Amino acid sequence: MLVYAKGYGMADAANGEAMTVKHRARIASCSKTFTAAAIVQLQEQGVLNFTDNVFGDNGWLGNTYGTLSYSTNQLVVTIDDLLHHVVDGWQDTNKMAIMGGALGTDRDAVISWVTDNLTVASVGSSFHYSNFGYCLLGQIIQVATGQDYESYLQNNLMAQCGITSMAVGGETLAERLPDEVVYTGGSAYNIPTRLGAANGGWIATPTDLLRFMVRFDGLANPPDVISAASLAGMTTGTTASPSYGRGFGGGPNAYGHAGGFSGTESVISRQPDGTCYAVIANGDSNANSDAFNVDSIGFQMAAADVDWPAGTPL
């Protein structure tokens, strides 16, 4: 049940437009959880397996990318390695070069550049947060389903959750979508959303995010859209990735994801008592003099001793 939804501050400061519950904003890395959930569903359906290779003769992306032979370590990378961020070599030390548009915004060209130029030092032994890894997962979804990544998620995972207003955002202010905020501070357009759709390109309302979370909270009403075993895999880490499962950070009873880049921040969370919260912000704690933390805001709301209203179904 949705018990509280409220907008604060401005959706468009220059024009005096107040933030409402209908406004959408970029959710940045919270997008990864949606990508992971789609992969998990495809695994449940038998379309793919977590142990499947990414590159090479038997990999989902084959030998399509780059001009050089793949290294031994590149050839052993699996879907599960990408989900858990355990590929040493594709992490975000080169974030702006890889996913920030410095190499252009053609996804195929960027993937080819990475496979030719970034050495994979090891696979599966340590955690290395990687936007590029989730970009590859988006490509795998397209190959496995024969559908555009955005359309597939909208028509399947999001439809199952009752979400109708999530979309991959535009890349300029002129491409601002209906009910999308005009970002305050910094520049939310520094990150090409179409290049990085699967790792950080979606826009949403907090209610959209909650419609997703209550289908991944382990509770019976409404029912989850994946099995209990699959949810455990999404929320449980590994030796190499102890605090990050397949798309959720945290642990079996309290988990979620945060996202942010210049001009926007977001968080989704499931608390130990089953309460879920989501917060999006027009602006970010680095760009604004009034520093804020969306996760702290959400946690304080969830923990508050408040006589919440009865709520409405999500």
C-alpha positions, 0 to 999 in steps of 0.5 A, a space after each residue: 500500500 502506498 501510504 505517503 507521496 509528496 513533492 517538495 521544492 522545485 521541478 523547474 526553478 527558473 519558471 517557478 514550477 513546483 515539484 509534484 508526485 507526477 514529476 519524473 527525474 533521472 534515476 541514474 544507477 537505480 537503473 541497474 536494478 531494473 536491468 538486473 531484474 530483467 536478466 533474472 526473469 530471462 534466467 527464470 524463463 530459460 532464455 539464458 543462464 547466469 553462467 553463460 559467457 558474454 564474449 567469444 564463440 559461445 558468448 551472447 555477444 559473440 565476436 562482434 566487438 573490437 578488432 583484436 582477439 579476446 583475451 583469456 580473461 575476457 572470454 571467461 566473463 559471465 553474465 553473473 560476473 557482470 551482475 556482481 561487478 567482479 570484472 577487474 578492468 572495466 570498473 569506473 576509474 575510466 567512467 567518463 571516458 567509457 560511459 561519459 561520451 568522451 569516446 562518442 555515444 555509439 554503443 557498439 563503438 564504445 564496446 569495441 573500444 573497451 574490448 580492444 583497449 582495457 585489459 581484464 586483469 582478473 574475473 570473479 575475485 574482487 568487487 569493481 563497480 562497473 557501469 560498462 558491465 551493466 551496459 553489456 547486460 543491456 546488450 545481452 537483453 537485446 540479443 536474447 529477446 530480439 527487442 530493443 532494451 527499453 521497449 522490452 523492459 517497458 512491455 514486460 518487467 515494468 508492465 508486470 509491476 504496473 509501471 506505465 511512465 518510466 522511459 529512457 531520458 533524452 540527452 539534451 534539455 530540448 529532449 526533456 520528456 513530459 513531466 520531467 524536471 528541469 535539472 537544478 545545478 550541474 548538468 544532468 546531460 553530461 551522461 549520454 542516456 542512450 549509451 548508458 540506458 541499462 546502467 543509468 538512463 531511466 527517468 521515473 517518479 518515486 511511485 514508479 520505483 515503489 511499484 517496482 520495489 513492492 514486487 521485489 520485497 518478499 511479501 505476498 501482497 502484491 506478489 513478487 514477479 520473481 521466485 523467492 530463490 531468485 530474489 535471494 540471489 538478487 539480494 545476497 552477495 558473494 565472497 568477491 562481492 559480499 554486499 552486492 547481489 544481482 542488482 541490489 546492494 545490502 543484504 537479504 532483509 534490507 537492500 536497495 540501490 542508490 543513483 546519482 550524477 550531476 543534477 540528480 539523485 535517487 534511492 530505492 530501499 526495502 527495510 527489514 520490516 518490509 517497508 519500502 521507500 523511494 526518493 528522487 531529487 532535482 539536484 545533487 548534494 555536490 551541486 547544492 549548498 543545502 547538502 542533502 542525502 536521498 537515502 538519509 531522507 528516505 530512511 528517516 521517513 521510513 523510521 519516523 513514528 508517524 500515524 501514516 494514512 491507510 494508503 492506496 494500492 500500488 
